[in-house]
């Protein structure tokens, strides 16, 4: 009973210390849907589009007075979240509202004129994870481009960047490497809310299609800002409920780990990163890592700022290591503010190359094996330089080269 009481006291203290942030959706509702009054509206959303009581943006707009919600648009994972990562999103009908759902994650990724016919505005309401490779912001850009072509307004309901508004990491995407997972000339971690990013993309002419080649056009853009959000906040500080942004991001802390391990995840199962286990994106493991203590000690000896590694053994239930025991480490952030998230996985590869030289991850001469890895990084130069000696110091300056200039350029679009 005492233990239960102490847990309840801890939870009460945690909740009382959390800020009360109002999302753009909640601000919209409190304004009596002022920017949507009398308009025929399309909505791009997924299960993360909810208010603090977990009511769906779909249902809220469908019931809104003097707002005519007439179409839904499904990004990766679908409007109601019934599609797994990378799965084809088909054209369908929403069972609850009867509205048509147009797929933006299949053969069509940019809305067609027929999909947008008769709309006055397209609303975008999705909780993102703050990383360039997450496909929702690519969908946003293609929606902005399509609406610019037809003179249709885009209305972004702003939400927190779960990584906070201070972290900026990684080099810009380079010509030849623009894709649906690296669509803009921005760092891998960009430190903006989705509303701020939309403003920057629009004003800086960055919306050029998923290959970076189309002529940029500005759309009529409205952002409904949040209330109460501050740049130093990570998601747990907001007091908002976390709805998984994708099936393998079940908790806010998982979003911290996604940029720390997700790039290595593009190497085709080379290391298990916890996906298929209870700690997605929080681990690095392999069947050939037989001494987890030694592996953890080597990583901790690097004394990476704000990061610690716990030795662990576990059995994934899916993936190439399903049912097998893997040894490795779990990531812990001892000081999130100073941790360099994206660089963790390069240090892991550095230690692997030293301790397990027969398992160097980038030694193949078949560049096609690294196509997705290079696209996510936005360049092949990082891989080709790193693989020569497997030392992060060899790529550190290049990986960090665009961060200061981006901070300066993006700061004029801050809303908070």
C-alpha positions in Angstrom: 0.0 0.0 0.0 2.9 2.4 0.9 4.5 1.6 -2.5 1.3 2.3 -4.4 0.9 5.6 -2.5 4.4 6.7 -3.3 3.8 5.9 -7.0 0.6 8.0 -6.9 2.4 10.9 -5.2 5.2 10.7 -7.8 2.6 10.7 -10.7 0.7 13.6 -9.2 3.9 15.6 -8.8 4.9 14.9 -12.4 1.6 16.0 -13.7 1.4 19.1 -11.6 4.9 20.2 -12.8 4.1 19.7 -16.4 3.2 22.8 -18.4 -0.2 23.1 -20.0 0.5 23.5 -23.7 -2.5 24.0 -26.1 -1.9 22.6 -29.5 -3.0 24.5 -32.7 -6.0 22.2 -32.8 -7.1 23.3 -29.3 -6.5 27.0 -30.2 -8.6 26.5 -33.3 -11.5 25.0 -31.3 -11.3 27.8 -28.8 -11.5 30.4 -31.6 -14.7 28.7 -32.8 -12.9 27.5 -35.9 -12.6 31.1 -37.1 -10.1 30.4 -40.0 -12.3 27.6 -41.3 -15.7 29.3 -41.1 -17.7 28.8 -44.3 -15.0 26.8 -46.0 -14.9 23.4 -47.7 -12.0 21.7 -46.1 -9.7 18.7 -46.7 -7.7 17.3 -43.8 -4.3 15.6 -43.7 -3.9 13.8 -40.4 -3.3 10.5 -38.6 -3.9 9.1 -35.1 -1.6 11.8 -33.6 -4.1 14.5 -34.6 -6.0 14.6 -31.3 -6.9 17.0 -28.6 -5.8 16.5 -24.9 -8.9 14.3 -24.4 -7.8 12.1 -27.3 -10.7 13.3 -29.6 -9.6 13.0 -33.3 -9.2 16.0 -35.4 -11.3 14.2 -38.0 -14.2 14.0 -35.7 -13.8 17.5 -34.3 -13.8 19.1 -37.7 -16.5 16.9 -39.0 -18.8 18.1 -36.2 -17.6 21.8 -36.3 -20.4 24.3 -37.0 -20.2 26.1 -40.4 -17.1 24.0 -41.4 -17.6 21.5 -44.3 -15.1 18.7 -44.0 -15.3 16.9 -47.3 -12.1 14.9 -47.8 -9.4 13.1 -45.8 -5.8 12.6 -46.9 -3.7 9.6 -45.6 0.0 10.0 -45.1 2.3 7.0 -44.2 0.5 4.7 -41.7 -2.9 6.1 -42.8 -5.5 8.4 -41.4 -6.6 6.0 -38.6 -3.2 4.4 -38.2 -4.0 1.0 -39.6 -1.0 0.7 -41.9 2.5 -0.4 -40.7 5.7 1.4 -41.6 6.3 1.6 -45.3 3.0 -0.1 -46.0 0.9 1.0 -49.0 -2.0 3.3 -48.1 -4.9 2.6 -50.4 -7.8 4.9 -51.4 -10.7 4.1 -49.1 -13.7 5.5 -47.2 -13.5 6.5 -43.5 -15.9 4.1 -41.8 -16.8 6.6 -39.1 -17.6 9.7 -41.2 -18.1 8.2 -44.6 -15.6 10.7 -46.1 -13.3 9.7 -48.9 -9.7 9.0 -47.9 -7.2 9.9 -50.6 -3.8 8.1 -50.3 -0.7 10.2 -50.1 1.6 7.2 -49.5 1.3 5.0 -52.4 1.5 5.5 -56.2 0.4 9.1 -55.5 2.3 11.3 -52.9 1.4 14.7 -54.2 -2.4 15.4 -54.1 -3.9 15.6 -57.6 -6.1 18.4 -58.9 -9.0 15.9 -58.8 -8.4 15.1 -55.1 -8.4 18.8 -54.3 -11.3 19.8 -56.5 -13.8 22.1 -54.7 -11.7 22.7 -51.6 -11.1 26.1 -50.1 -8.4 24.9 -47.7 -6.4 21.9 -46.7 -5.7 21.5 -42.9 -2.6 19.7 -41.8 -2.5 18.3 -38.2 0.1 15.7 -37.5 2.5 15.3 -34.5 6.0 15.0 -36.0 9.2 13.7 -34.4 11.6 16.5 -35.4 13.8 14.5 -37.9 14.2 15.2 -41.6 13.8 11.5 -42.6 10.3 11.3 -41.1 8.0 11.3 -44.1 5.2 13.5 -42.7 7.0 16.7 -43.4 7.6 15.5 -47.0 3.9 15.0 -47.3 3.3 18.5 -46.0 5.6 20.0 -48.6 3.9 18.1 -51.5 0.5 19.3 -50.2 1.8 22.8 -50.1 3.1 22.5 -53.6 -0.2 21.1 -54.9 -2.2 23.8 -53.2 0.1 26.5 -54.5 -0.6 25.2 -58.1 -4.4 25.6 -57.5 -4.6 28.6 -55.2 -5.8 26.6 -52.2 -5.0 27.7 -48.7 -2.9 25.4 -46.4 -3.6 25.7 -42.7 -1.1 24.0 -40.3 -2.3 23.3 -36.8 1.0 23.6 -34.9 2.3 20.9 -32.5 5.4 20.6 -30.3 8.7 19.4 -31.7 9.2 16.4 -29.3 13.0 17.0 -29.4 12.6 20.6 -28.3 13.3 23.7 -30.2 17.1 23.9 -29.5 18.6 20.8 -31.1 20.0 21.2 -34.6 22.2 18.4 -36.0 23.5 17.2 -39.3 24.5 18.5 -42.7 22.2 19.6 -45.5 20.9 17.3 -48.2 23.1 17.5 -51.3 22.1 17.4 -55.0 21.4 13.9 -56.1 20.2 12.8 -52.7 16.8 14.6 -52.4 14.1 12.0 -51.8 10.9 11.4 -49.8 13.1 10.8 -46.7 15.3 13.9 -47.3 13.2 16.4 -49.2 14.6 19.7 -48.0 17.9 21.4 -47.6 17.8 21.3 -43.8 19.8 19.5 -41.1 18.7 16.0 -40.0 17.4 17.5 -36.7 16.0 20.9 -37.5 14.8 22.3 -34.2 11.5 23.8 -35.5 7.9 23.1 -34.9 6.0 21.9 -38.0 4.4 25.3 -38.3 7.7 27.1 -38.1 9.1 24.6 -40.7 6.2 25.2 -43.0 6.8 29.0 -42.9 10.5 28.5 -43.6 9.9 26.1 -46.5 7.3 28.5 -48.0 9.4 31.6 -47.7 12.7 30.2 -48.6 11.5 28.4 -51.7 12.4 24.9 -50.5 9.2 23.1 -51.7 10.5 21.7 -54.9 9.0 18.1 -55.0 10.6 15.0 -53.6 13.5 15.1 -56.0 14.3 18.7 -55.4 13.9 19.7 -59.0 10.4 21.3 -59.5 10.0 25.0 -59.6 9.2 26.3 -56.1 5.9 28.1 -55.6 4.6 29.8 -52.5 1.2 28.7 -51.2 -1.2 30.7 -49.2 -0.2 29.5 -45.7 -1.8 30.0 -42.3 -0.3 28.5 -39.1 -2.5 28.3 -36.0 0.1 28.5 -33.3 0.2 26.7 -30.0 -0.1 28.5 -26.6 2.3 27.8 -23.8 5.0 26.1 -25.7 8.7 27.2 -25.2 11.8 26.2 -27.1 13.4 24.4 -24.2 10.5 22.0 -23.8 10.7 18.4 -24.9 7.4 16.5 -25.2 7.2 15.3 -21.5 7.3 19.0 -20.5 4.1 19.9 -22.4 1.5 18.0 -20.3 0.0 16.6 -23.6 -0.8 12.9 -24.2 1.6 11.1 -26.4 0.1 9.1 -29.3 2.7 7.0 -31.1 3.8 8.9 -34.2 4.4 5.6 -35.9 4.1 2.0 -34.6 7.7 1.9 -33.3 7.6 5.3 -31.5 5.4 4.2 -28.5 6.8 6.8 -26.0 8.2 10.3 -26.1 11.6 9.0 -25.0 11.6 6.8 -28.1 11.5 9.9 -30.2 14.8 11.0 -28.5 16.4 7.6 -29.6 15.1 7.6 -33.2 17.7 10.0 -34.5 20.4 8.2 -32.4 19.9 4.8 -34.1 17.5 5.1 -37.0 20.2 5.9 -39.6 22.0 2.6 -38.8 18.6 1.0 -39.1 18.9 1.6 -42.9 21.7 -0.9 -43.1 19.4 -3.8 -43.6 19.5 -5.4 -40.1 23.2 -5.1 -39.7 22.6 -4.2 -36.0 19.3 -4.8 -34.2 18.3 -1.3 -32.9 15.5 -2.6 -30.6 12.8 -2.7 -33.3 11.1 -6.0 -32.9 11.8 -5.9 -29.2 10.3 -3.9 -26.3 12.8 -1.0 -26.7 12.5 0.2 -30.3 15.4 2.5 -31.4 16.9 2.3 -27.8 19.4 -0.5 -28.4 22.2 -1.7 -30.5 22.7 -5.4 -30.6 23.9 -8.4 -32.6 24.2 -12.2 -32.3 28.0 -11.8 -32.7 28.3 -9.3 -29.8 28.9 -12.0 -27.2 30.3 -9.8 -24.4 27.9 -6.9 -23.8 29.9 -5.6 -20.8 33.0 -5.2 -23.0 30.9 -3.4 -25.7 29.3 -1.1 -23.2 32.6 -0.3 -21.5 34.2 0.6 -24.8 31.3 3.0 -25.6 31.3 4.5 -22.1 35.1 5.0 -22.4 34.4 7.5 -25.2 32.7 9.8 -22.6 30.1 11.1 -25.0 28.4 14.1 -23.5 25.0 13.4 -21.9 25.0 9.7 -22.9 25.5 6.4 -21.1 25.3 2.8 -22.2 23.9 -0.2 -20.3 25.1 -3.7 -21.3 22.1 -5.9 -22.2 21.1 -9.2 -23.8 17.7 -9.7 -25.3 15.7 -11.7 -27.9 13.8 -9.8 -30.6 10.5 -11.3 -31.6 10.7 -10.1 -35.3 13.4 -9.1 -37.8 16.5 -11.0 -38.9 17.4 -11.8 -35.3 14.0 -13.0 -34.2 14.2 -15.7 -31.6 18.0 -15.3 -31.2 19.9 -13.9 -28.3 21.7 -10.7 -29.1 24.2 -8.9 -27.0 24.6 -5.1 -27.0 23.7 -1.9 -25.2 20.7 0.2 -24.3 21.0 4.0 -24.6 20.4 6.3 -21.6 20.5 10.0 -21.7 22.1 11.5 -18.6 21.9 15.1 -19.8 19.7 15.3 -22.9 20.4 19.0 -23.4 24.1 18.4 -24.3 23.8 15.0 -26.0 24.5 14.8 -29.7 21.8 12.4 -30.8 22.7 11.6 -34.4 26.3 11.0 -33.7 25.8 8.1 -31.3 25.3 5.6 -34.1 28.6 6.6 -35.7 30.4 6.1 -32.4 28.8 2.7 -32.2 30.1 1.8 -35.6 33.5 3.0 -34.6 33.6 0.7 -31.6 32.2 -2.2 -33.6 35.0 -1.8 -36.2 37.6 -1.9 -33.4 36.2 -4.8 -31.4 34.7 -6.8 -34.2 36.7 -6.0 -37.4 35.1 -8.7 -39.4 31.7 -7.0 -38.9 32.5 -3.5 -40.3 29.2 -2.3 -41.6 30.2 -0.2 -44.6 32.9 -2.3 -46.3 30.9 -3.6 -49.2 31.9 -2.2 -52.6 28.3 -2.5 -53.8 27.0 1.0 -53.3 23.4 -0.1 -54.0 23.3 -1.7 -50.6 23.7 1.8 -49.1 21.1 3.6 -51.2 18.7 4.3 -48.4 21.5 4.9 -45.9 22.9 7.7 -48.1 19.4 9.1 -48.9 18.7 9.5 -45.1 22.1 11.1 -44.6 21.5 13.3 -47.6 24.9 12.5 -49.1 27.3 9.6 -49.9 30.3 11.6 -48.8 29.7 10.9 -45.1 29.6 7.1 -45.6 32.6 7.1 -48.0 34.7 9.2 -45.7 33.8 7.4 -42.5 34.4 3.9 -43.9 38.1 4.7 -44.6 39.1 4.6 -40.9 35.8 4.2 -39.0 36.5 7.3 -36.9 33.8 9.8 -36.2 36.4 12.6 -36.0 36.9 12.1 -39.8 33.3 13.3 -40.5 32.6 15.4 -37.5 33.3 18.8 -39.1 31.4 17.9 -42.3 28.4 16.5 -40.4 28.2 19.7 -38.3 29.2 22.2 -41.0 25.6 23.6 -41.8 24.3 23.8 -38.2 25.3 27.4 -37.3 24.1 28.8 -40.6 20.8 27.0 -40.3 20.2 28.2 -36.8 20.7 31.8 -38.0 18.5 31.4 -41.1 15.7 29.5 -39.3 15.5 31.8 -36.2 13.5 34.4 -38.1 10.7 31.9 -38.5 10.4 31.2 -34.7 6.9 31.5 -33.4 7.9 30.8 -29.8 
